Amino acid sequence: MAKLLNYIMRLKNCVAVVTGAASGIGRGIAYLFAQNGAKIVAADKNIEGLSETIQTIKNIGGETLSTQIDVTNPEHATQMIEKTVNRFGRVDILANVAGTGQRHSFLEATPEEFDRVMKVNLYGTLYCAQAAAREMIKNSYGRIINIASIAGQRAGSGRTAYGTSKAAVIGLTRQAALELGPKGITVNAVGPGPIDTPLTRITHNNETREAYKMYIPVGRYGAVEEVADAALFLAGENASYMNGHILFCDGGYVSAGIASDYGGNVKPDH
């Protein structure tokens, strides 16, 4: 526990549930929340990855619990929250990170594949948020952080199912914020841009990376830690007046227009 004293405890004594915690952004969020004093319930389908996440948290003296979950099953979501309450007594924070994706064009998107992506990214977010909120209401306090995406704001080639699901997550976040805000629960989302994760190192080829860098004003992929920092802000007391907000962590991608003047010959409009 002594190692934790090196950090400012922004989430001291909070109980945080993190889905998708076995790797990538989910693991990064779980680890950063633990560094900031939260007790962590790490949830995922991947038991092996969960074990690694749990060990990294224990290495810094964090208190943690793991649970296997299929977020597309509402009973699993309920059981996850029950397990959290049985161990820690309450739920203060939910980071809804579990997600999936598949690249296919609009005309090639099959009903089965579209349905699979929507179930994980949208329905899973709904089920976990509902289960957590029902418990948070008892204490009139809660922070729910969903993971949206730049793909939910701007269309991208091959993103028919994924982009649609993330646009729906943005809508769901705002709807939940409206209804849960009066009950003491804020609901926000982080919208990552291209992030350097084990998955993108496999799925993004050199052409994809160069294309993204061309349209990202800061000219690079983001780091897992940068997304985790955004989630940490939304989970803490400094974000108590943030509700229904989509915090894009994307190097300026969703805000960018034409970035080159093609030789410096652009004339002013007046």
C-alpha positions as CSV (number, residue, x, y, z in Angstrom):
1,M,0.0,0.0,0.0
2,A,2.9,2.3,0.6
3,K,3.5,2.6,-3.1
4,L,0.1,4.2,-3.6
5,L,1.1,7.1,-1.4
6,N,3.2,8.5,-4.2
7,Y,0.0,9.4,-6.1
8,I,-2.7,12.1,-5.4
9,M,-5.7,10.0,-4.3
10,R,-8.4,11.5,-6.6
11,L,-10.6,8.4,-6.1
12,K,-9.6,7.5,-2.5
13,N,-12.0,4.9,-1.0
14,C,-14.2,4.8,-4.1
15,V,-15.4,1.5,-5.5
16,A,-15.0,1.3,-9.3
17,V,-16.2,-1.3,-11.7
18,V,-14.3,-1.5,-15.0
19,T,-15.6,-3.7,-17.8
20,G,-13.2,-4.8,-20.6
21,A,-10.5,-4.7,-18.1
22,A,-8.4,-7.6,-19.4
23,S,-6.4,-5.5,-21.8
24,G,-5.9,-2.1,-23.6
25,I,-8.0,0.8,-22.5
26,G,-9.9,-1.1,-19.9
27,R,-6.7,-2.3,-18.2
28,G,-5.3,1.2,-18.4
29,I,-8.4,2.7,-16.7
30,A,-8.4,0.1,-14.0
31,Y,-4.8,0.6,-13.3
32,L,-5.0,4.4,-13.1
33,F,-8.1,4.3,-11.0
34,A,-6.3,2.0,-8.6
35,Q,-3.3,4.4,-8.5
36,N,-5.7,7.0,-7.4
37,G,-7.0,5.0,-4.5
38,A,-10.1,3.3,-5.9
39,K,-11.0,-0.3,-5.1
40,I,-11.3,-2.1,-8.4
41,V,-13.7,-4.7,-9.7
42,A,-12.2,-5.8,-13.0
43,A,-14.6,-7.5,-15.4
44,D,-14.1,-9.2,-18.7
45,K,-14.7,-12.5,-20.6
46,N,-10.9,-13.0,-20.9
47,I,-9.9,-14.7,-17.6
48,E,-6.2,-14.9,-18.5
49,G,-6.1,-11.2,-19.3
50,L,-8.0,-10.4,-16.1
51,S,-5.4,-12.2,-14.0
52,E,-2.7,-10.0,-15.5
53,T,-4.7,-6.9,-14.8
54,I,-5.3,-7.9,-11.2
55,Q,-1.6,-8.7,-10.7
56,T,-0.6,-5.2,-12.0
57,I,-3.0,-3.6,-9.5
58,K,-1.8,-5.8,-6.6
59,N,1.8,-4.9,-7.5
60,I,1.1,-1.3,-6.5
61,G,-0.8,-2.3,-3.4
62,G,-4.3,-1.8,-4.8
63,E,-7.4,-3.7,-3.6
64,T,-9.1,-5.5,-6.4
65,L,-11.5,-8.2,-7.4
66,S,-12.0,-9.9,-10.8
67,T,-15.2,-11.3,-12.3
68,Q,-15.9,-12.9,-15.6
69,I,-18.7,-11.4,-17.6
70,D,-20.5,-11.5,-20.9
71,V,-21.8,-7.9,-21.1
72,T,-24.5,-9.0,-23.7
73,N,-26.2,-11.0,-20.9
74,P,-28.1,-8.7,-18.5
75,E,-28.0,-11.3,-15.8
76,H,-24.2,-11.2,-15.9
77,A,-24.3,-7.5,-15.5
78,T,-26.6,-7.8,-12.4
79,Q,-24.4,-10.5,-10.9
80,M,-21.3,-8.3,-11.4
81,I,-22.8,-5.5,-9.4
82,E,-24.1,-7.9,-6.7
83,K,-20.6,-9.3,-6.4
84,T,-19.2,-5.8,-6.1
85,V,-21.6,-4.9,-3.3
86,N,-21.1,-8.1,-1.5
87,R,-17.3,-7.4,-1.4
88,F,-17.1,-3.6,-1.1
89,G,-20.6,-2.6,0.1
90,R,-21.4,-0.2,-2.7
91,V,-20.7,1.0,-6.3
92,D,-19.4,4.5,-6.9
93,I,-18.0,4.4,-10.4
94,L,-18.7,2.3,-13.6
95,A,-16.3,2.5,-16.5
96,N,-18.1,0.8,-19.4
97,V,-15.1,-0.2,-21.6
98,A,-16.0,-3.6,-23.0
99,G,-16.4,-3.4,-26.8
100,T,-15.8,-5.1,-30.1
101,G,-15.6,-4.2,-33.8
102,Q,-15.5,-5.6,-37.3
103,R,-14.5,-3.9,-40.5
104,H,-16.9,-4.3,-43.4
105,S,-18.5,-2.0,-45.9
106,F,-22.1,-0.9,-45.8
107,L,-23.2,-3.3,-48.5
108,E,-21.2,-6.2,-47.0
109,A,-22.5,-5.8,-43.4
110,T,-24.5,-9.0,-42.6
111,P,-27.4,-9.1,-40.1
112,E,-25.4,-11.5,-37.9
113,E,-22.3,-9.4,-37.7
114,F,-24.2,-6.1,-37.3
115,D,-26.2,-7.7,-34.5
116,R,-23.1,-9.0,-32.7
117,V,-21.4,-5.6,-32.6
118,M,-24.5,-3.8,-31.5
119,K,-25.1,-6.3,-28.7
120,V,-21.6,-5.9,-27.2
121,N,-21.1,-2.1,-27.8
122,L,-24.6,-0.8,-27.2
123,Y,-26.7,-3.4,-25.3
124,G,-23.7,-4.3,-23.1
125,T,-23.2,-0.6,-22.2
126,L,-26.9,-0.4,-21.4
127,Y,-27.1,-3.5,-19.3
128,C,-24.1,-2.7,-17.2
129,A,-25.1,1.0,-16.7
130,Q,-28.6,-0.1,-15.7
131,A,-27.3,-2.6,-13.1
132,A,-24.8,-0.1,-11.7
133,A,-27.3,2.8,-11.6
134,R,-29.9,0.7,-9.7
135,E,-27.3,0.3,-6.9
136,M,-25.9,3.9,-7.1
137,I,-29.4,5.3,-6.6
138,K,-29.5,3.9,-3.1
139,N,-26.7,6.3,-2.2
140,S,-27.8,9.2,-4.5
141,Y,-24.3,9.2,-6.0
142,G,-22.6,7.7,-9.0
143,R,-20.3,8.2,-11.9
144,I,-20.9,6.3,-15.1
145,I,-18.3,6.6,-17.9
146,N,-19.1,5.0,-21.2
147,I,-16.6,4.5,-24.0
148,A,-17.8,6.1,-27.3
149,S,-15.5,6.7,-30.3
150,I,-14.7,9.2,-33.0
151,A,-16.4,6.6,-35.2
152,G,-19.7,7.6,-33.5
153,Q,-19.2,11.2,-34.5
154,R,-17.6,11.0,-38.0
155,A,-18.2,8.2,-40.5
156,G,-15.3,6.0,-41.6
157,S,-14.8,3.4,-44.3
158,G,-15.7,-0.1,-43.1
159,R,-17.3,1.2,-39.9
160,T,-20.9,0.4,-40.6
161,A,-21.6,-1.7,-37.5
162,Y,-19.0,-0.2,-35.2
163,G,-19.7,3.5,-36.0
164,T,-23.4,3.0,-35.7
165,S,-23.0,1.3,-32.4
166,K,-20.8,4.1,-31.0
167,A,-23.2,6.8,-32.3
168,A,-25.9,4.9,-30.3
169,V,-23.6,4.9,-27.2
170,I,-23.4,8.7,-27.5
171,G,-27.2,8.9,-27.6
172,L,-27.6,6.5,-24.8
173,T,-25.1,8.5,-22.7
174,R,-27.1,11.6,-23.1
175,Q,-30.4,9.9,-22.4
176,A,-29.1,8.3,-19.2
177,A,-27.6,11.6,-18.1
178,L,-31.0,13.3,-18.4
179,E,-32.8,10.7,-16.3
180,L,-30.1,9.8,-13.8
181,G,-28.7,13.3,-13.1
182,P,-31.5,14.3,-10.7
183,K,-30.7,11.1,-8.8
184,G,-27.1,12.1,-8.1
185,I,-25.6,10.1,-10.9
186,T,-23.6,11.7,-13.7
187,V,-23.2,9.9,-17.1
188,N,-20.5,10.9,-19.5
189,A,-18.5,9.3,-22.2
190,V,-14.9,9.3,-23.5
191,G,-14.6,9.3,-27.2
192,P,-11.1,7.9,-28.1
193,G,-9.5,8.5,-31.5
194,P,-6.9,6.1,-32.8
195,I,-5.1,4.7,-29.8
196,D,-2.0,2.6,-29.7
197,T,-3.2,-0.7,-28.2
198,P,-2.3,-4.4,-28.7
199,L,-5.4,-4.6,-30.9
200,T,-4.7,-1.7,-33.2
201,R,-1.1,-2.9,-33.6
202,I,-2.6,-5.9,-35.3
203,T,-5.7,-4.5,-37.0
204,H,-4.2,-1.2,-38.3
205,N,-1.8,-1.5,-41.2
206,N,0.8,1.1,-42.2
207,E,-1.6,2.7,-44.7
208,T,-4.3,3.0,-42.0
209,R,-1.9,4.6,-39.6
210,E,-0.6,7.1,-42.2
211,A,-4.1,8.1,-43.2
212,Y,-5.1,8.7,-39.6
213,K,-1.9,10.8,-38.9
214,M,-2.7,13.0,-41.9
215,Y,-6.1,14.0,-40.4
216,I,-5.0,14.2,-36.7
217,P,-3.7,17.7,-35.9
218,V,-1.2,16.4,-33.3
219,G,0.1,13.9,-35.9
220,R,0.1,10.7,-33.9
221,Y,-1.8,8.0,-32.3
222,G,-2.9,8.4,-28.7
223,A,-1.8,6.4,-25.7
224,V,-3.9,4.2,-23.4
225,E,-2.8,6.4,-20.5
226,E,-4.3,9.5,-22.2
227,V,-7.7,7.9,-22.5
228,A,-7.4,6.7,-18.9
229,D,-6.7,10.3,-17.8
230,A,-9.9,11.5,-19.4
231,A,-11.9,8.8,-17.7
232,L,-10.2,9.6,-14.4
233,F,-11.3,13.2,-14.7
234,L,-14.9,12.2,-15.4
235,A,-14.9,9.8,-12.5
236,G,-13.7,12.4,-10.0
237,E,-15.2,15.2,-8.0
238,N,-13.8,17.9,-10.3
239,A,-16.3,16.7,-12.9
240,S,-19.3,16.9,-10.7
241,Y,-21.0,19.4,-13.0
242,M,-20.2,17.4,-16.2
243,N,-23.2,15.4,-17.3
244,G,-24.2,14.1,-20.7
245,H,-20.8,15.2,-22.1
246,I,-18.7,13.4,-24.8
247,L,-15.1,14.0,-24.1
248,F,-13.2,13.3,-27.2
249,C,-9.6,12.2,-26.7
250,D,-8.5,12.3,-30.3
251,G,-5.7,14.8,-31.0
252,G,-8.3,17.1,-32.6
253,Y,-9.6,14.6,-35.2
254,V,-13.3,15.4,-34.8
255,S,-12.6,19.1,-34.9
256,A,-10.2,19.2,-37.9
257,G,-10.9,20.4,-41.4
258,I,-8.4,20.9,-44.2
259,A,-5.0,21.0,-42.6
260,S,-2.9,21.8,-45.7
261,D,-2.8,24.9,-47.9
262,Y,-1.4,22.9,-50.8
263,G,1.6,25.2,-51.3
264,G,0.7,28.3,-49.3
265,N,-1.5,29.8,-52.1
266,V,-4.7,30.0,-50.1
267,K,-6.3,33.5,-50.3
268,P,-8.4,35.0,-47.6
269,D,-12.2,35.0,-48.2
270,H,-12.4,38.8,-47.8
